[in-house]
């Protein structure tokens, strides 16, 4: 049995969804509405006591952390290899995944939480929101949700996040001028990791990332969007977020 607990097919949830689809592996989709705090409800905490998504259950083994799940999926299942054979490209793949996970992603997420996640839920009953925050198992996630809901990210925090996103966009564009994929000549987990974050950059900071300023990034995003596996998982979205990625479709 293979079940994946996930939210929309982007960011962290989209990473293992895309890896499994690229491998040609069917999985049981267990959709959790992040904006409804499904990931902190008792039934899911029985699966993952930390209350984070995504999580994957494979033959009774519960796995967490989206990037680690991607590597597990590539190693555990038959299908096209998603890690380069060349040791230099494999090093680049891991370098970029760490960059996306630890540097670029958190900064982009802060911007997204401040302009999308927080406004999406803060109009609800204040007591219900307070109770929802108190149910979150991990302290750092309680802090992040509280800041998003109450709009308390400081101007300094948001400015630093924007600086990091701008720097990251420049680094990604430079890498893609040297080779067609982020780690080299082969499509890899690093591209899937990056796509699930970078697709949102032309929408959230269009003055920084666009066809004129970053043509290699836009071409890279479109190549990934056009892959059958990508379109398959984005069709699994439940919100308008899934529709927004359609801006990458090439005009015929």
N, C-alpha and C positions, 0 to 999 in steps of 0.2 A: 504494500500500500504506500502511495506517495501523495501526500497532501501538503499544499502550500497555503499558509495563512498570510494574507497580504491585503494591502489597501489598493489605491490606484496603480496602474502599471508604469509608474515613474519613480524617481528617486530610489530609496532603498528597496521598496517592494518590487520595482521594475527590474532590478538587477538579476535576481534568481529567476524571475519569470522569463526574462529574455534568454538567459543561459539555457534553461530547460527547453525552451522553444527551439533554440538553435541546435540543440542536441537531438531534437525530434522526440523528446520524452513527454508523454502525456501525464498530467498531474491533476489531482482533485483540487479545484479552486475553492478556498474558504475565505470569502471576502469579509474583511473587517472595516467598518466605517470609522476611520480615524477621527473624523469630526464629531462622531457620536460617542467617542471614547469606548468603542467596542473592545479595544485592546486592553482595557483595564477592568473589564467585567469578569466576574468570578469564573464563568465557564472557560474563558480563554486563559485566565491565570492558572487554571489546572494544567493547561498545555505548556505555557511559558510563564513561570512565576514573576519574571521581570516585566512582563506586560509590554514587550517591544515587538514590533513587526518589521520585517517578515520573520516567520519561523517555518521550518519544514520538518515534517515527520515522514521518515522513510523506514518502513518495516520496524516501527516501534522506536527508532532513534530520533530524538528531537534535536534539530540543529538551528542555531541562531547566527546572527551577524551575516549581513547580506553578501559581503565579498567572500567570506569563508564558505558560504553556501554555494556560491558560483564555482569556486575551485572544487568543492566536493562533487558537484553535479558533473563537472567535466571529467573527473577521475572515476566516478562511480558508474557512469552510464555509457553505453555504446553511442556512437555518433561522431560527427566531425570534431576533431580536436579543437579546443578553444584556447589553448596555450601554445605559443610558438615553440618549435623544436630548437631553433637557434638560441644558444644560451644568452647572447647579448640581447636579443629581442625579448626573451623571457624575463631578463633583468629589467628591461625597460617596462614591460607589462606590469611587473610588481611595483616598480618605482612610481608609475603613473597611478596605479590603483591606490597606493598610499597617499599620493598627492591629492587625488580626488576625495578620498575618505577623511583625511586628517586636516587638510588645508582649504581646498577649494569648496568642498561640499558643505561643511559647517557654516562658512561665511555666506554662501548662496542661500542656505536654509534659513539663516537669520533674517535675511531680506524677505524671503518667501513667507516666513512665519509672521513677519510684521505687516506685510501687505495683503496676505491671503488668509492664512490659517486663523490668526487672531480675529480679524474682522468677521470671519465666517461664523464664529461662535459667541463673540462677546455680547451680542444682543439678547442672549438667552437669560433665563431667570438667574440672578446672582447667587442665590443659595444653591441651586443645582450645579452651577459652575464651581462654586467653592467645594462642594462635596465631591465633584468629579476630580478636582485637583488633589484633594486629600486622599483619594483612592489610588493614585499613581504610586507604584511600588518604589521606583528609584528616585532618590532625592534630586539628582540632576535633571531628570525629566519633569519633576514637579516644578522646578525653578524655570525651566524653558517654557513649559505650558503657561505658568503664571505670567511670565513676561509677555508672551504672545497674546494672551487673553486680555491682559490689562494694559497692553501697549507701553510697557515699561522698559523696553530696550533703550539704552541711553543713546544720545546723539553720537557719542564717541564710539560706542560699540557698532552702530550702524555705519559710521564713516570708515572704521577699520575693516568691516566686512566688505564694503564697497571697494576699498583699496585692494583687498586681497582678490576679489573677483576680477577687477580690472587687470591686476598682475597675472592672474591665472589665465585669463583670456589671451593675453599676449604670449604666454608660454605655450599654450595649446596651439595657437596660430603658427608660432615659430616651428613647433615640432611637425606640424602637418605640411609645412613647406618643404621639409626634408624627406618625408616618405608618406605614402598614401594612407596609412593607418597610424594610430597614435604610438604604437610600439615598433613599427617598422613596416614590413611588406605584407604582413598577414593580419587579417581581422582577428581580434582576440578579446579576452575578457576585459582588457583595459578599455577597448572601444565601447563595450556594452556598459561598463561602469560609468564612463564619461558621458555617454549619450543620455543616460537617465537623469543627469543633472544639467548638462550643457544645453540641451534642447530648450530649456526655459530661459536662457540668458538673452537671446534676441527678443524675448517677450518682456523680460523684467528690466533690462538695461539696453534698449535698442540702439541708443546712441554709442554704445561701446562695441556691440557685436551685431554686424549687419553685412549684407553682401558686398558693400564697398570697403568697409574697414577690415573685415575678417573673411575674405572670400573662401579661404581654405576650410575654416570651421563650418561655414554654411554648406559647402560641398560635402564635407565629411558627414554632417548631420543628415543631409538628404540621402546620401548613399546608405546610411544605416536605416533610415526611415523606410526606404523602399524595399528592404529585405522582407521576405514573407514572414519570418519569425517576429519581426518588429510589428508589422501590421496585425498579426494574429493576437499579440498580447495587448496592443492598444485598443483592439476591438472589445477587450474584456473590461474596459473602464466603465464606471457607473456615473461619472459626473462630467461636467463640461470641460474639466481638465483634460480628459482624453481627446475631446474635439479640438482643443487648442493646438495640439501637435500637428494637426492637419495643415498648418501654415507651411510645413516642409514639403508638401506634395508639389511635384513639378507640374507646371502648366503643360498641357499636351498640345 
